[in-house]
Amino acid sequence: MNAETTDLSVAAKGISIREFNKYYGAFHALKNMSLEVSPGEFLVLLGPSGCGKSTALRMIAGLESITSGTLMIGDQDVSQVLPKYRDIAMVFQSYALYPHKTVGENIGFPLKVAKTPKAEMDAAILAAAEQVELETLLDRLPGQLSGGQRQRVALARAIIRRPSVFLMDEPLSNLDAKLRGNMRAELKHMQNSLGITTIYVTHDQIEAMTLAHRVAIMKDGELQQLGTPKEVYSNPENLFVAGFMGSPPMNFVEGAIANGVFTADGVSLPTNQLSDLSKVTLGFRPEDCTVVEKGQGQLDAQVFTLEMTGDQSLVTFRSGDKSMVVKMPKDFEIEPASYAGIAFDASHACFFDTDSGQRLRPS
């Protein structure tokens, strides 16, 4: 962005979500959700469809009422404030562009509604367009643009308002895989350069891992874990987080702990001072294990498939009704239906209470 153009920077504000609850009749959609988002932070709400993440975002935006709880933006309680007075900008999955207006007119529409003087508005439109590299397309109509370009118009329209907070509801889900990758990089660069506090909703863990300063993982209207991408991936608090984060997800083996040793069918592993428990699930990541000769690892299983993904090979094993995946080098080969061993780094293994799903820690 040129130094002469309008400054789009803003003073970032923090967001405090305190005991959010949302009911639709008798259905409890969001349950006692509390979050503190730092000024300038990029927080991702992550979870499967129906987990409550979009409901939470719409409550922050003011598009859904708050059944109970408090929402603070900066030092202002905005729980009952109309959306237009919350100093936020929202970017939707559907772009929501006016098809009969040019790119420039779409970007500048919030300022036109605010009756901003034309010279000031033109400068702001150019500055916002430059921020998302659309300055040469200002005279085009949305129908003449690619999906990625249309999403950038929507982003520029949000930027031009200079909000204290960005809210983004699955903005990349309509794009193809290559465009999503490009737009992820653009979004992260833009948010870093503008420093606007951002809450971003997605069901795509790759988006969450690559974009977020912190990730809030949700299930059934409840917050499961909050932490950096590295924390939630490497140190999951429960079985749901462990199985949801990672592609392929964590491998699981059900067994029991007795006398400090986890045992399952063909598996025996020290558990580092965990208490005895009759129903325990062992978890280990596909990248923390390797394929070895039968009898040389912690467990043996039959090879189900070998998939070449370009930079690696994924070996899927079947043991009873359970599948396990091992990441191997790209030139690895093994015959389907053959038997082999799976060896894994025990220091990276996780243990969970099978019934509650909670992570087991040394007492």
Beta strands, then each sheet from edge to edge (+ up, - down):
strand 1: 15-24
strand 2: 27-37
strand 3: 42-46
strand 4: 68-73
strand 5: 76-77
strand 6: 88-91
strand 7: 165-169
strand 8: 197-202
strand 9: 214-219
strand 10: 222-227
strand 11: 251-258
strand 12: 261-264
strand 13: 267-270
strand 14: 277-284
strand 15: 289-292
strand 16: 299-308
strand 17: 313-319
strand 18: 322-328
strand 19: 339-344
strand 20: 350-353
sheet 1: 2+ 1- 4+ 5-
sheet 2: 6+ 7+ 8+ 3+ 9+ 10-
sheet 3: 13+ 12- 11+ 14- 20+
sheet 4: 15+ 19- 16+ 17- 18+
end
